């Protein structure tokens, strides 16, 4: 709790100082673009049919990221992400072309996000996940989105590949940034009950009181799950306060608490999946997690075109998981099989940035410059599990403290060279240091470096009204695995280089299209030495490339159609496995070639509504030798709803309408396939109140 306490005290001190500086009698003016939308989700959806391309490219409320228009980024607003059924909040990403979500169905364990040819973007270290400017990534377990309440999300920014200077570590496959409502004057309540005894109660309340904006959100969630031993509970509470001191200074403070406990079915083998997919491998799997988070931002308006922002945040986390696979006949009671691990994390970060948006030499110009510093400490412990002893820990197998520091510098210039042409130039510098204390072996290892420079560049060209061409280049990186980071300091970061080009086209008021071509190469990837598999080296090379397209139509009044398609091709260019076998020319694992989505919906501010959604994902290899595959699948879901007025709506969702049997996740263990089954036909009734 030391980090959280420090962040709370720092934030409270700044807020108190500015309160005193402003004085009780200071006149109050609304800060620029202070107002948040108070419209219902239906009213937001209604306005989309008349949204122009230039409106779509506005990234929102004074915290827009420069250069985002030079990428294939997807920006989803509240009307997009609310009013849907989610296994986890990560499911929102399915609304972006080329993104697939792999639900492991292991309770609070982060799901897998597949993007840009990387299979587990949110489950490992290939994707940066942020919530209101605070990183949700952790070294042991990737970037969890379970702390997010979908109802509180104002917008989500999905940037693919290492194309943004605002994200460094973890962002080689891309970044997800959830922005919650910071202001407004509304109350929204959602009550949901559905299959598997799923109960979801969530609410958001926003108020304006003079110079103070305050927003509160909460969620209580429970499900028994489709499979045996699948109960999952979580509770979330959050508050955000923004104090407007005059017309130049805003102070923002936020708190969030999260608690979750779960049982998990584990991954069932082939014979169990074929005979009884709702079964579990045992009653041992499960875990629990706690997180407390505090943040503070100070935004000072230097001029009408520039501002200075200071930020600080702290987080405290505890996570424990119990994992045991399927018990074979040869495993006798008392045998070590499976493991349990626990990690405690304290983290603190701070940053200072300068932003300019105005004209230089009569040309539209955006400029961002910033510095960030972050500290993390992990207390990691791992034990064996013993057959016949449930979740009781056996012998300790790991006990270490991992302390890391990172300082980052970034800058980006977005300049209008000609009226229809803009140039974006940026760069980022990240420097890492750390110390590993291995308590079982009584040794300490220091690490100084690496220092990594990541250049970025982009172009945006508007030849005619309604047409926007874009292209970008960006370099990113991936650090070695946690133990390799210290014990194999000769390893350099793996370098990822992406090229992207595309077009956004809006020929009229009732249709819009986008098309993106992309390619990403990884060099200096980590692979075992062909002669000595225990020696890891920077020798691997891979290529990922693809096409992403989407189309949106307003067919008639409230009738809308959305289509998207993505093709991804991957290849090991130079790679040797731990068994000494070369995989050159093979496809990378867990990457489906094709993903297709179609959705038609009827949306209006009052009366009947609904939608029909189809999703198709092709098969994929689950081993680097390309001998085992996960199956393709397609699912259909539907919603029927009735909006009584602007305040009240009742919706009935049917997921997997045709009760298709499929697996969300297919892996392998000891040469045998293991499965996490997708949910069968399930029904959810949701009542929402918006006033």
Order of alpha helices (4+ residues) and beta strands (2+ residues): alpha-alpha-alpha-beta-alpha-beta-beta-beta-beta-beta-beta-beta-beta-beta-beta-beta-beta-beta-beta-alpha-beta-beta-beta-beta-beta-beta-beta-beta-alpha-beta-beta-beta-beta-beta-beta-beta-beta-beta-beta-beta-beta-beta
